[in-house]
């Protein structure tokens, strides 16, 4: 067989090298880099899940904080209205006590109106107080709802699991990058350069096995019979459609 031409030249329908140790080295480089990309993609997806879960937790916590603030505000308002009711009751009592001391009709009527205002104040504030106490009860029930607390706990456990998975993926990614760097250092520079040139031109994957019908597993193009015959003999060919390198898995 003739000398192997450079992998980067624009060849079509040409067998450029017999499947040897060179192909295995290219496949190793590709396999590790594809795994790096797969882990990076999984990590990005995981980061998105972590972000979404964190937002849900923050929303629940924020809602809970708002409920707590609402409870405290209601308690303060209830206390204020109870004090106001007491003041109105005392005002009505003072007006009642003064009724027996006045002699003029006008003063008597004025005291009756004053007493009525205080009593009306007591009625209105009492009704308002009942509404506030009902709102307080509902907020406290919402705050203490087991379903609410359980949802928060489940989300926090989910976040913990996601972050554990994240740490494992990061560790795996670091190991893969080291492995890929070691492979590059231990592989002939001309093979590494050919790999990089092909990757730059076509993108990954650059090397694939043809299917059992002799079709490219990247673009689906069926190889001409001449190429297919060489393929099954163990030679590596270039797909006439997408330019990827093809080999026959059965001969690997």
Phi and psi restraints in degrees (value plus and minus 20) as a CYANA .aco file:
   2 UNK   PHI     -86.8   -46.8
   2 UNK   PSI     144.6   184.6
   3 UNK   PHI     -78.0   -38.0
   3 UNK   PSI     127.2   167.2
   4 UNK   PHI     -88.8   -48.8
   4 UNK   PSI     106.8   146.8
   5 UNK   PHI     -94.6   -54.6
   5 UNK   PSI     142.4   182.4
   6 UNK   PHI     -82.1   -42.1
   6 UNK   PSI     115.6   155.6
   7 UNK   PHI     -85.3   -45.3
   7 UNK   PSI     -41.0    -1.0
   8 UNK   PHI    -105.5   -65.5
   8 UNK   PSI     -29.4    10.6
   9 UNK   PHI     -91.7   -51.7
   9 UNK   PSI     135.2   175.2
  10 UNK   PHI    -105.3   -65.3
  10 UNK   PSI      56.8    96.8
  11 UNK   PHI    -119.8   -79.8
  11 UNK   PSI     125.7   165.7
  12 UNK   PHI    -158.3  -118.3
  12 UNK   PSI     120.2   160.2
  13 UNK   PHI      41.0    81.0
  13 UNK   PSI       7.3    47.3
  14 UNK   PHI    -143.1  -103.1
  14 UNK   PSI     116.5   156.5
  15 UNK   PHI    -102.6   -62.6
  15 UNK   PSI     102.8   142.8
  16 UNK   PHI    -127.1   -87.1
  16 UNK   PSI     -40.1    -0.1
  17 UNK   PHI    -183.4  -143.4
  17 UNK   PSI     131.3   171.3
  18 UNK   PHI     -94.9   -54.9
  18 UNK   PSI     122.6   162.6
  19 UNK   PHI     -83.3   -43.3
  19 UNK   PSI      93.0   133.0
  20 UNK   PHI    -157.2  -117.2
  20 UNK   PSI    -179.6  -139.6
  21 UNK   PHI     -79.1   -39.1
  21 UNK   PSI     -49.4    -9.4
  22 UNK   PHI     -81.8   -41.8
  22 UNK   PSI     -64.8   -24.8
  23 UNK   PHI     -82.7   -42.7
  23 UNK   PSI     -61.9   -21.9
  24 UNK   PHI     -80.9   -40.9
  24 UNK   PSI     -58.3   -18.3
  25 UNK   PHI     -88.4   -48.4
  25 UNK   PSI     -60.1   -20.1
  26 UNK   PHI     -84.2   -44.2
  26 UNK   PSI     -60.9   -20.9
  27 UNK   PHI     -85.2   -45.2
  27 UNK   PSI     -58.4   -18.4
  28 UNK   PHI     -83.6   -43.6
  28 UNK   PSI     -65.0   -25.0
  29 UNK   PHI     -79.6   -39.6
  29 UNK   PSI     -65.6   -25.6
  30 UNK   PHI     -85.4   -45.4
  30 UNK   PSI     -63.7   -23.7
  31 UNK   PHI     -80.3   -40.3
  31 UNK   PSI     -64.9   -24.9
  32 UNK   PHI     -88.8   -48.8
  32 UNK   PSI     -60.8   -20.8
  33 UNK   PHI     -88.3   -48.3
  33 UNK   PSI     -57.8   -17.8
  34 UNK   PHI     -83.9   -43.9
  34 UNK   PSI     -56.6   -16.6
  35 UNK   PHI     -88.0   -48.0
  35 UNK   PSI     -57.2   -17.2
  36 UNK   PHI     -80.1   -40.1
  36 UNK   PSI     -65.6   -25.6
  37 UNK   PHI     -83.4   -43.4
  37 UNK   PSI     -61.0   -21.0
  38 UNK   PHI     -82.1   -42.1
  38 UNK   PSI     -64.0   -24.0
  39 UNK   PHI     -87.8   -47.8
  39 UNK   PSI     -60.0   -20.0
  40 UNK   PHI     -81.3   -41.3
  40 UNK   PSI     -61.7   -21.7
  41 UNK   PHI     -84.1   -44.1
  41 UNK   PSI     -63.6   -23.6
  42 UNK   PHI     -83.5   -43.5
  42 UNK   PSI     -57.7   -17.7
  43 UNK   PHI     -86.7   -46.7
  43 UNK   PSI     -61.6   -21.6
  44 UNK   PHI     -83.0   -43.0
  44 UNK   PSI     -61.7   -21.7
  45 UNK   PHI     -82.8   -42.8
  45 UNK   PSI     -61.7   -21.7
  46 UNK   PHI     -85.2   -45.2
  46 UNK   PSI     -60.7   -20.7
  47 UNK   PHI     -82.5   -42.5
  47 UNK   PSI     -56.9   -16.9
  48 UNK   PHI     -85.9   -45.9
  48 UNK   PSI     -60.6   -20.6
  49 UNK   PHI     -85.6   -45.6
  49 UNK   PSI     -59.9   -19.9
  50 UNK   PHI     -82.6   -42.6
  50 UNK   PSI     -63.2   -23.2
  51 UNK   PHI     -82.0   -42.0
  51 UNK   PSI     -65.8   -25.8
  52 UNK   PHI     -83.9   -43.9
  52 UNK   PSI     -64.2   -24.2
  53 UNK   PHI     -86.0   -46.0
  53 UNK   PSI     -59.9   -19.9
  54 UNK   PHI     -82.7   -42.7
  54 UNK   PSI     -60.4   -20.4
  55 UNK   PHI     -83.8   -43.8
  55 UNK   PSI     -61.4   -21.4
  56 UNK   PHI     -82.4   -42.4
  56 UNK   PSI     -62.2   -22.2
  57 UNK   PHI     -83.5   -43.5
  57 UNK   PSI     -64.2   -24.2
  58 UNK   PHI     -84.1   -44.1
  58 UNK   PSI     -57.6   -17.6
  59 UNK   PHI     -83.7   -43.7
  59 UNK   PSI     -63.0   -23.0
  60 UNK   PHI     -86.2   -46.2
  60 UNK   PSI     -63.4   -23.4
  61 UNK   PHI     -84.5   -44.5
  61 UNK   PSI     -60.2   -20.2
  62 UNK   PHI     -83.7   -43.7
  62 UNK   PSI     -61.0   -21.0
  63 UNK   PHI     -83.2   -43.2
  63 UNK   PSI     -61.1   -21.1
  64 UNK   PHI     -86.1   -46.1
  64 UNK   PSI     -60.1   -20.1
  65 UNK   PHI     -83.4   -43.4
  65 UNK   PSI     -60.5   -20.5
  66 UNK   PHI     -84.8   -44.8
  66 UNK   PSI     -56.7   -16.7
  67 UNK   PHI     -84.6   -44.6
  67 UNK   PSI     -64.0   -24.0
  68 UNK   PHI     -81.6   -41.6
  68 UNK   PSI     -61.9   -21.9
  69 UNK   PHI     -83.9   -43.9
  69 UNK   PSI     -61.3   -21.3
  70 UNK   PHI     -81.6   -41.6
  70 UNK   PSI     -60.2   -20.2
  71 UNK   PHI     -83.8   -43.8
  71 UNK   PSI     -65.6   -25.6
  72 UNK   PHI     -83.8   -43.8
  72 UNK   PSI     -61.2   -21.2
  73 UNK   PHI     -84.6   -44.6
  73 UNK   PSI     -60.4   -20.4
  74 UNK   PHI     -85.4   -45.4
  74 UNK   PSI     -60.5   -20.5
  75 UNK   PHI     -81.5   -41.5
  75 UNK   PSI     -61.3   -21.3
  76 UNK   PHI     -85.6   -45.6
  76 UNK   PSI     -61.9   -21.9
  77 UNK   PHI     -88.1   -48.1
  77 UNK   PSI     -58.1   -18.1
  78 UNK   PHI     -81.9   -41.9
  78 UNK   PSI     -63.9   -23.9
  79 UNK   PHI     -81.9   -41.9
  79 UNK   PSI     -63.6   -23.6
  80 UNK   PHI     -82.8   -42.8
  80 UNK   PSI     -62.2   -22.2
  81 UNK   PHI     -91.2   -51.2
  81 UNK   PSI     -52.7   -12.7
  82 UNK   PHI     -84.2   -44.2
  82 UNK   PSI     -60.3   -20.3
  83 UNK   PHI     -85.5   -45.5
  83 UNK   PSI     -59.4   -19.4
  84 UNK   PHI     -86.0   -46.0
  84 UNK   PSI     -59.6   -19.6
  85 UNK   PHI     -81.5   -41.5
  85 UNK   PSI     -63.5   -23.5
  86 UNK   PHI     -82.9   -42.9
  86 UNK   PSI     -60.1   -20.1
  87 UNK   PHI     -84.3   -44.3
  87 UNK   PSI     -60.9   -20.9
  88 UNK   PHI     -85.6   -45.6
  88 UNK   PSI     -59.3   -19.3
  89 UNK   PHI     -83.8   -43.8
  89 UNK   PSI     -63.4   -23.4
  90 UNK   PHI     -85.8   -45.8
  90 UNK   PSI     -56.6   -16.6
  91 UNK   PHI     -84.6   -44.6
  91 UNK   PSI     -62.1   -22.1
  92 UNK   PHI     -84.9   -44.9
  92 UNK   PSI     -58.0   -18.0
  93 UNK   PHI     -86.7   -46.7
  93 UNK   PSI     -60.6   -20.6
  94 UNK   PHI     -85.4   -45.4
  94 UNK   PSI     -60.0   -20.0
  95 UNK   PHI     -83.8   -43.8
  95 UNK   PSI     -59.0   -19.0
  96 UNK   PHI     -83.1   -43.1
  96 UNK   PSI     -63.1   -23.1
  97 UNK   PHI     -86.2   -46.2
  97 UNK   PSI     -54.3   -14.3
  98 UNK   PHI     -97.8   -57.8
  98 UNK   PSI     -39.0     1.0
  99 UNK   PHI     -78.7   -38.7
  99 UNK   PSI     -57.1   -17.1
 100 UNK   PHI     -97.4   -57.4
 100 UNK   PSI     -26.7    13.3
 101 UNK   PHI    -121.7   -81.7
 101 UNK   PSI     -40.6    -0.6
 102 UNK   PHI    -100.5   -60.5
 102 UNK   PSI     131.9   171.9
 103 UNK   PHI    -134.0   -94.0
 103 UNK   PSI     -46.0    -6.0
 104 UNK   PHI    -108.0   -68.0
 104 UNK   PSI     124.8   164.8
 105 UNK   PHI     -83.7   -43.7
 105 UNK   PSI     -60.7   -20.7
 106 UNK   PHI     -82.4   -42.4
 106 UNK   PSI     -61.6   -21.6
 107 UNK   PHI     -85.9   -45.9
 107 UNK   PSI     -58.6   -18.6
 108 UNK   PHI     -82.6   -42.6
 108 UNK   PSI     -66.5   -26.5
 109 UNK   PHI     -84.8   -44.8
 109 UNK   PSI     -57.6   -17.6
 110 UNK   PHI     -83.9   -43.9
 110 UNK   PSI     -60.4   -20.4
 111 UNK   PHI     -87.7   -47.7
 111 UNK   PSI     -56.4   -16.4
 112 UNK   PHI     -82.3   -42.3
 112 UNK   PSI     -62.5   -22.5
 113 UNK   PHI     -85.8   -45.8
 113 UNK   PSI     -59.3   -19.3
 114 UNK   PHI     -83.2   -43.2
 114 UNK   PSI     -64.7   -24.7
 115 UNK   PHI     -82.1   -42.1
 115 UNK   PSI     -60.4   -20.4
 116 UNK   PHI     -84.5   -44.5
 116 UNK   PSI     -59.2   -19.2
 117 UNK   PHI     -83.2   -43.2
 117 UNK   PSI     -63.2   -23.2
 118 UNK   PHI     -84.0   -44.0
 118 UNK   PSI     -62.4   -22.4
 119 UNK   PHI     -85.7   -45.7
 119 UNK   PSI     -59.4   -19.4
 120 UNK   PHI     -84.1   -44.1
 120 UNK   PSI     -58.4   -18.4
 121 UNK   PHI     -80.2   -40.2
 121 UNK   PSI     -63.3   -23.3
 122 UNK   PHI     -81.3   -41.3
 122 UNK   PSI     -64.3   -24.3
 123 UNK   PHI     -83.0   -43.0
 123 UNK   PSI     -68.9   -28.9
 124 UNK   PHI     -83.6   -43.6
 124 UNK   PSI     -65.0   -25.0
 125 UNK   PHI     -88.0   -48.0
 125 UNK   PSI     -54.6   -14.6
 126 UNK   PHI     -84.3   -44.3
 126 UNK   PSI     -63.9   -23.9
 127 UNK   PHI     -83.9   -43.9
 127 UNK   PSI     -62.9   -22.9
 128 UNK   PHI     -83.1   -43.1
 128 UNK   PSI     -58.5   -18.5
 129 UNK   PHI     -83.5   -43.5
 129 UNK   PSI     -60.4   -20.4
 130 UNK   PHI     -81.3   -41.3
 130 UNK   PSI     -62.0   -22.0
 131 UNK   PHI     -83.6   -43.6
 131 UNK   PSI     -62.6   -22.6
 132 UNK   PHI     -84.5   -44.5
 132 UNK   PSI     -61.2   -21.2
 133 UNK   PHI     -86.7   -46.7
 133 UNK   PSI     -53.2   -13.2
 134 UNK   PHI     -88.9   -48.9
 134 UNK   PSI     -62.8   -22.8
 135 UNK   PHI     -82.4   -42.4
 135 UNK   PSI     -60.9   -20.9
 136 UNK   PHI     -81.7   -41.7
 136 UNK   PSI     -63.7   -23.7
 137 UNK   PHI     -80.9   -40.9
 137 UNK   PSI     -63.7   -23.7
 138 UNK   PHI     -85.4   -45.4
 138 UNK   PSI     -62.2   -22.2
 139 UNK   PHI     -83.9   -43.9
 139 UNK   PSI     -60.6   -20.6
 140 UNK   PHI     -85.5   -45.5
 140 UNK   PSI     -57.9   -17.9
 141 UNK   PHI     -85.9   -45.9
 141 UNK   PSI     -60.1   -20.1
 142 UNK   PHI     -85.5   -45.5
 142 UNK   PSI     -61.6   -21.6
 143 UNK   PHI     -82.4   -42.4
 143 UNK   PSI     -59.1   -19.1
 144 UNK   PHI    -113.7   -73.7
 144 UNK   PSI     -14.1    25.9
 145 UNK   PHI     -80.6   -40.6
 145 UNK   PSI     103.4   143.4
 146 UNK   PHI     -84.4   -44.4
 146 UNK   PSI     -53.1   -13.1
 147 UNK   PHI     -83.7   -43.7
 147 UNK   PSI     -61.5   -21.5
 148 UNK   PHI     -82.2   -42.2
 148 UNK   PSI     -67.2   -27.2
 149 UNK   PHI     -88.5   -48.5
 149 UNK   PSI     -57.9   -17.9
 150 UNK   PHI     -85.7   -45.7
 150 UNK   PSI     -60.6   -20.6
 151 UNK   PHI     -80.9   -40.9
 151 UNK   PSI     -62.2   -22.2
 152 UNK   PHI     -84.4   -44.4
 152 UNK   PSI     -63.0   -23.0
 153 UNK   PHI     -83.7   -43.7
 153 UNK   PSI     -63.2   -23.2
 154 UNK   PHI     -83.4   -43.4
 154 UNK   PSI     -60.7   -20.7
 155 UNK   PHI     -86.6   -46.6
 155 UNK   PSI     -59.1   -19.1
 156 UNK   PHI     -88.0   -48.0
 156 UNK   PSI     -56.1   -16.1
 157 UNK   PHI     -88.0   -48.0
 157 UNK   PSI     -60.3   -20.3
 158 UNK   PHI     -82.0   -42.0
 158 UNK   PSI     -62.6   -22.6
 159 UNK   PHI     -83.5   -43.5
 159 UNK   PSI     -59.5   -19.5
 160 UNK   PHI     -82.2   -42.2
 160 UNK   PSI     -63.4   -23.4
 161 UNK   PHI     -84.0   -44.0
 161 UNK   PSI     -62.0   -22.0
 162 UNK   PHI     -83.6   -43.6
 162 UNK   PSI     -60.7   -20.7
 163 UNK   PHI     -89.9   -49.9
 163 UNK   PSI     -52.5   -12.5
 164 UNK   PHI     -85.2   -45.2
 164 UNK   PSI     -64.9   -24.9
 165 UNK   PHI     -82.4   -42.4
 165 UNK   PSI     -57.7   -17.7
 166 UNK   PHI     -80.8   -40.8
 166 UNK   PSI     -65.7   -25.7
 167 UNK   PHI     -83.3   -43.3
 167 UNK   PSI     -57.0   -17.0
 168 UNK   PHI     -88.8   -48.8
 168 UNK   PSI     -60.9   -20.9
 169 UNK   PHI     -85.0   -45.0
 169 UNK   PSI     -61.2   -21.2
 170 UNK   PHI     -81.8   -41.8
 170 UNK   PSI     -62.8   -22.8
 171 UNK   PHI     -83.1   -43.1
 171 UNK   PSI     -63.6   -23.6
 172 UNK   PHI     -82.2   -42.2
 172 UNK   PSI     -61.8   -21.8
 173 UNK   PHI     -84.2   -44.2
 173 UNK   PSI     -61.4   -21.4
 174 UNK   PHI     -80.6   -40.6
 174 UNK   PSI     -63.8   -23.8
 175 UNK   PHI     -84.6   -44.6
 175 UNK   PSI     -60.8   -20.8
 176 UNK   PHI     -85.4   -45.4
 176 UNK   PSI     -60.3   -20.3
 177 UNK   PHI     -84.1   -44.1
 177 UNK   PSI     -59.2   -19.2
 178 UNK   PHI     -85.4   -45.4
 178 UNK   PSI     -62.0   -22.0
 179 UNK   PHI     -82.8   -42.8
 179 UNK   PSI     -62.6   -22.6
 180 UNK   PHI     -84.8   -44.8
 180 UNK   PSI     -62.1   -22.1
 181 UNK   PHI     -83.5   -43.5
 181 UNK   PSI     -60.4   -20.4
 182 UNK   PHI     -85.4   -45.4
 182 UNK   PSI     -59.9   -19.9
 183 UNK   PHI     -80.9   -40.9
 183 UNK   PSI     -65.3   -25.3
 184 UNK   PHI     -81.2   -41.2
 184 UNK   PSI     -61.9   -21.9
 185 UNK   PHI     -87.9   -47.9
 185 UNK   PSI     -51.3   -11.3
 186 UNK   PHI    -113.9   -73.9
 186 UNK   PSI     -18.9    21.1
 187 UNK   PHI    -126.2   -86.2
 187 UNK   PSI     122.1   162.1
 188 UNK   PHI     -72.8   -32.8
 188 UNK   PSI     120.0   160.0
 189 UNK   PHI     -81.3   -41.3
 189 UNK   PSI     -53.5   -13.5
 190 UNK   PHI     -88.7   -48.7
 190 UNK   PSI     -53.7   -13.7
 191 UNK   PHI     -90.8   -50.8
 191 UNK   PSI     -62.0   -22.0
 192 UNK   PHI     -81.3   -41.3
 192 UNK   PSI     -61.9   -21.9
 193 UNK   PHI     -85.3   -45.3
 193 UNK   PSI     -61.2   -21.2
 194 UNK   PHI     -82.9   -42.9
 194 UNK   PSI     -60.8   -20.8
 195 UNK   PHI     -80.6   -40.6
 195 UNK   PSI     -66.7   -26.7
 196 UNK   PHI     -85.4   -45.4
 196 UNK   PSI     -59.3   -19.3
 197 UNK   PHI     -84.8   -44.8
 197 UNK   PSI     -63.1   -23.1
 198 UNK   PHI     -86.2   -46.2
 198 UNK   PSI     -60.5   -20.5
 199 UNK   PHI     -83.5   -43.5
 199 UNK   PSI     -61.8   -21.8
 200 UNK   PHI     -84.5   -44.5
 200 UNK   PSI     -57.0   -17.0
 201 UNK   PHI     -98.3   -58.3
 201 UNK   PSI     -63.5   -23.5
 202 UNK   PHI    -131.0   -91.0
 202 UNK   PSI     -41.2    -1.2
 203 UNK   PHI      62.3   102.3
 203 UNK   PSI     145.6   185.6
 204 UNK   PHI    -104.9   -64.9
 204 UNK   PSI     125.6   165.6
 205 UNK   PHI    -101.6   -61.6
 205 UNK   PSI     131.4   171.4
 206 UNK   PHI    -120.7   -80.7
 206 UNK   PSI     -40.2    -0.2
 207 UNK   PHI    -147.2  -107.2
 207 UNK   PSI     107.5   147.5
 208 UNK   PHI    -159.9  -119.9
 208 UNK   PSI     139.0   179.0
 209 UNK   PHI    -107.6   -67.6
 209 UNK   PSI     121.2   161.2
 210 UNK   PHI     -94.7   -54.7
 210 UNK   PSI     135.8   175.8
 211 UNK   PHI    -100.0   -60.0
 211 UNK   PSI     158.2   198.2
 212 UNK   PHI     -87.0   -47.0
 212 UNK   PSI     -34.2     5.8
 213 UNK   PHI    -118.3   -78.3
 213 UNK   PSI     -15.2    24.8
 214 UNK   PHI      59.8    99.8
 214 UNK   PSI      10.2    50.2
 215 UNK   PHI    -129.6   -89.6
 215 UNK   PSI     128.6   168.6
 216 UNK   PHI     -87.7   -47.7
 216 UNK   PSI     109.3   149.3
 217 UNK   PHI    -102.2   -62.2
 217 UNK   PSI     -20.0    20.0
 218 UNK   PHI    -113.2   -73.2
 218 UNK   PSI     -72.2   -32.2
 219 UNK   PHI    -131.1   -91.1
 219 UNK   PSI     -30.5     9.5
 220 UNK   PHI      66.5   106.5
 220 UNK   PSI     -18.2    21.8
 221 UNK   PHI     -88.9   -48.9
 221 UNK   PSI     111.5   151.5
 222 UNK   PHI    -102.3   -62.3
 222 UNK   PSI     109.6   149.6
 223 UNK   PHI     -90.5   -50.5
 223 UNK   PSI     124.8   164.8
 224 UNK   PHI     -79.4   -39.4
 224 UNK   PSI     134.7   174.7
 225 UNK   PHI     -78.8   -38.8
 225 UNK   PSI     -55.4   -15.4
 226 UNK   PHI     -84.2   -44.2
 226 UNK   PSI     -64.4   -24.4
 227 UNK   PHI     -87.3   -47.3
 227 UNK   PSI     -59.1   -19.1
 228 UNK   PHI     -84.3   -44.3
 228 UNK   PSI     -58.9   -18.9
 229 UNK   PHI     -82.3   -42.3
 229 UNK   PSI     -62.6   -22.6
 230 UNK   PHI     -88.0   -48.0
 230 UNK   PSI     -55.5   -15.5
 231 UNK   PHI     -80.0   -40.0
 231 UNK   PSI     -68.4   -28.4
 232 UNK   PHI     -94.5   -54.5
 232 UNK   PSI     -31.5     8.5
 233 UNK   PHI    -102.2   -62.2
 233 UNK   PSI     -28.6    11.4
 234 UNK   PHI      88.9   128.9
 234 UNK   PSI     -11.9    28.1
 235 UNK   PHI    -111.7   -71.7
 235 UNK   PSI     134.2   174.2
 236 UNK   PHI    -117.5   -77.5
 236 UNK   PSI     112.3   152.3
 237 UNK   PHI    -142.9  -102.9
 237 UNK   PSI     145.9   185.9
 238 UNK   PHI    -122.5   -82.5
 238 UNK   PSI     109.1   149.1
 239 UNK   PHI     -82.2   -42.2
 239 UNK   PSI     106.7   146.7
 240 UNK   PHI     -88.4   -48.4
 240 UNK   PSI     -30.3     9.7
 241 UNK   PHI    -122.1   -82.1
 241 UNK   PSI     -74.1   -34.1
 242 UNK   PHI    -126.3   -86.3
 242 UNK   PSI     -27.2    12.8
 243 UNK   PHI      61.4   101.4
 243 UNK   PSI     -17.8    22.2
 244 UNK   PHI     -92.1   -52.1
 244 UNK   PSI     133.5   173.5
 245 UNK   PHI    -102.6   -62.6
 245 UNK   PSI     112.4   152.4
 246 UNK   PHI    -141.0  -101.0
 246 UNK   PSI     121.1   161.1
 247 UNK   PHI    -155.4  -115.4
 247 UNK   PSI     145.0   185.0
 248 UNK   PHI    -117.0   -77.0
 248 UNK   PSI      97.2   137.2
 249 UNK   PHI     -77.6   -37.6
 249 UNK   PSI     -56.4   -16.4
 250 UNK   PHI     -83.8   -43.8
 250 UNK   PSI     -40.4    -0.4
 251 UNK   PHI    -120.0   -80.0
 251 UNK   PSI     -23.0    17.0
